Amino acid sequence: MAVAQSASSLPFDDMSTITITYVGGPTALLEVGGLRLLTDPTFDAPGKRYHFGWGAMSQKLQAAALGPADLGQIDAVLLSHDHHEDNLDAAGREMLPSVGKVITTPAGAGRLGGNAEGLAPWSTTVLQMPEGGELRITATPCRHGPPLSKPIVGEVIGFVLEWEGQRDGPLWISGDTVYFGGVAEVGKRFDLGSALIHLGGVRFPITGPARYTMNAAEAIRVARDFDLATVIPIHYEGWKHFRQGRAEVERAFEEAGIADKVQWLQAAKPQAITV
């Protein structure tokens, strides 16, 4: 198994650049200003079936490209929600006490305890960058399903990351959400430059056409409405309930004329992305 190379050893330390190492599913290592952040940790082996409530089930199909031991010390985990195993599985949960801080929903922080900090939508926390300056993290609203589904699917957040030296504007991590008024509000409150968008068009047989994450059409809408410089797809492979894979998404982006804005991540390979 490959070991994630530290951003400090790569030939780019400009603060307008963030290094992203894709692990799989919704999991990625983000490095900027000496900070090392991990999104939604999922490291379980493939093959197991998981229950998501109300009869919804899925199976993990693909192993993570890197394991916790390959990533080194993590300063903070950005956890969109703690109650679905495709965003926090057993192996991911096991690593949480070893990280500096876990930033998640207020309900999730209550369940996790310890080093977890809860952020309600539009609230903010700040992390100091070892190389100077600070990273401002603002929670953004998510609706992880159709209208009125929150009592079933639970509380979820995304994250806007801001720091001194960004060229194009803040970086948004969408979290598991469909497009709704709260997503549109993110674009009104922040002049975003780039977005790490959870895709997959998640559906379950038991709930029919109901969808629980964005599909390509909604990502295209985000890219256009927010006038993004860079779109970074994530959360589109590795699980049976992800219904839109890369090939279908890529075709949609090309047909919509936004393919030049898209930065696809390669598993286990640190990639410098201008923000």
N, C-alpha and C positions, 0 to 999 in steps of 0.2 A: 504493500500500500504506500502511495506517495505521501510525502510530508509537505505541508503547506509552507512555502517560502515566505519569510518575513518581508513586509513591505520595505523595511529599512535596508534590505539587501538588494532591492530592485532599483533600476536606474531612473526613478522618478520620485521626488520628494516635494514637488510643487503642491501648495495647499489647494490648488484648483483641481487636484487629482485625488481620487480615492481608489484604493486597491480592493478588488472584490474577488474572493476565491469561492467558487460555487461548490457546494458539498452535495446537494441533491434535494429535490422537493422544494420546501420553503427555506432551506438552510444555506446560509452563506456567511463567510467571514469577511467583515468590512474593516479596513485599516486606514486610518487617517490621523495625522498629527501625533503619531505614537500610540493612539488608542486602538484597541482590538475589540471589535464588537461582533457578536454572533446572533444571527436571526433564527428564530424558531428551531431549536435543536431537535433533529430527528436522526437517530443513529441505529435503530433496531435493524436486525437482519431481515431480509425479505422473506415472504411466505406466510407470515402470521396474519390472521383475520382480526379486525378490530370492530367494536361496536360503537356507533356514534349517537345512540339514543333513538327512541321511537322506532325501532326495527331497522334503522339504517346501518349497514355494514359495509366494510371494504377490506381489501387485502393489499399489503405492501408488495410491490413487484420488483423493486430495484434497490440494491444496496447503496449506502452512502459512499461517495468517492473517498472520503476521509473520515477517520474516527476521532473522538475527543482527544486521544493521546497524540494525534498527528497535528493538532491545531495549536498546541502550546497554551500559555496563560491567556485567559479571556477577561477583559476589563468589565464588560457588561454584556448581558444577553437582552436583546430586544424581542420580547415574547408577545406576539399578537394575542394569544390566548392559551390557556394551560389545560383545557378540558377536552381537546381532540388530539388523538395520538398522531395524526398526520402533521401536527404542529409542535407537539411535545410528547415524545414517546418515552418508554421506560429508560432507555439509555440516555436520552437527553435530560430527563428528570434527575437521573443519578449524578450528572455532572454539575447541576446548578449550585450546590453548596460550595464548589471550588472556584466559582467565578466571583468577580468583584461585586457585581450588582445584577439583579434581574429586574428589568423594567417591563411592566405588564399592566393589565387592567386592575382596578381596585379590588374586584372580586377575586381575581387570580392571586393577587398579592396576599389577600386574606387566607386563601387556601394554602399557598406555598410557605408563607411566613419567612423567617430567617432574613436573608439578604434581599428579599423582594420589595420593590417600591411600586405602588399602584398609581397610575395616571388616568384620570378621567379625560374624555375628549376636550381638547384645547388647553389642557394644563401642561406645564413645562417643567423639566428638570435639566440640570446643567452638569456636564462632566468636564473636568480639567484635562487638557491635552498635555501629555508629557513633553511635547516639543514646543509648548507655548500656546496660549489662547484657550478658548473653551468651545465645547460642543454643546449646542442648545438642542434639546430633544423635546418636541411637542407632540402629544398624542392626538391622533385624528380619528373621527368617527368611522365605524364600519357597520354595515348591515349584512350579516353572514347568512343571507337567505332572502326569501320573499317578504313582503310586508307582513308585519305582526308575527314574525318568526322568532323574535328575540327570546321569548320565554322557553323556546325549545332549543335554539342553537347557542344561546348564552351571549355573554359580553365579549366583544372583540375590539381591538384598536389597531391603527396604523401609526406611523411615526414620520414626522418631518425633521430632518437633520440640517442644522445651520451652523456654519463656522466661518470665521474670517478668511477671506481669500478665495471663496467660491466664485467662479467666473460666470456661470450660467444661472445660478440661483440655487435655492435649497433642494435637497434630495428628499423625495417622498417614498416611503415604503408603505404600500397600500394596505398590507394585511389582508386577511380573508374577507372580502366584501364583494357585493355586486355594486353596480353604479346606482346611486340614489342621491337624494338631496345633500346628504352629508359629504359625499365625495365631491359634488359640485362646489360645496362651500370651501373645501380645501383649496381649490383653484382660485377662489375669490380672495381668500385670506393670505395666500402665499404666492409669490411670483416664482413658481417652481421652474427649475432648469432640467431636472431629470427625475425619473421615477422607476423604482423597483416594483413591478406590478405582479401581484399574485393572479395567475390565470387558471387554466384548467377547465373552466366551465363546469364545475363540480355538480353532479346530479346523482341521485340514488334511485334504483328501480321502485322502491316502496313509495317514494314521494313524486313519481312521475316527472312532469316537465319542470318542476321547481328547481331553480338553480341557486348555488350557494357561493360561487366565486365569479369573478369577471370572466368573460369570454373575449375572443379577439375583437369583436365589434365594439365592446365597451372599452377595451384598451385603445382602440383607434379613436373613439370619442374623447377619451382622456387626453391622448396625444394632441389632438386638434384643439380641443377647448382650452387646454392649459398651455398650448403652444410650447410643448416640451422640446428641448434640444436632444434629449436622449431617453429612449425607452429600453428598460432592461427587464426582459421576461423572466419569471421564476414561478415555481409552484405549478408546473404543467406536465410533469412526468414522474413516474415512480409509484403511482397508486392507481388502483382499479377504478376509483370514482372520479379520477381526472378524465374528462371526456373530450378535451381538445388538446392534442399533442402539438409538438413543434411544427410538424409538416403542415398541418391545417392552419395554425396560427401564422406561420411564415407566408403561406399563400395569401391569406387575408390581408396581411400587412403590405405585401407587394401590390395587390389589387387596389388597395386604398392609397398607394403612393407614399407610404411612410417608412418603407424598408430602410431608407438611408438614415433614419433616426434610431434604428434598433441596434442594440449591442447584445448579442447572444453570448452567454457565459459558457466557458469550457470547463468541464468537471476537473477539480483539483489543480487548476492552473490559475495563478494570480494574474488578474488583468487590471491594467490601469485604465480608469475611466475618468474623463474630464467632466467636472461638474461646475 
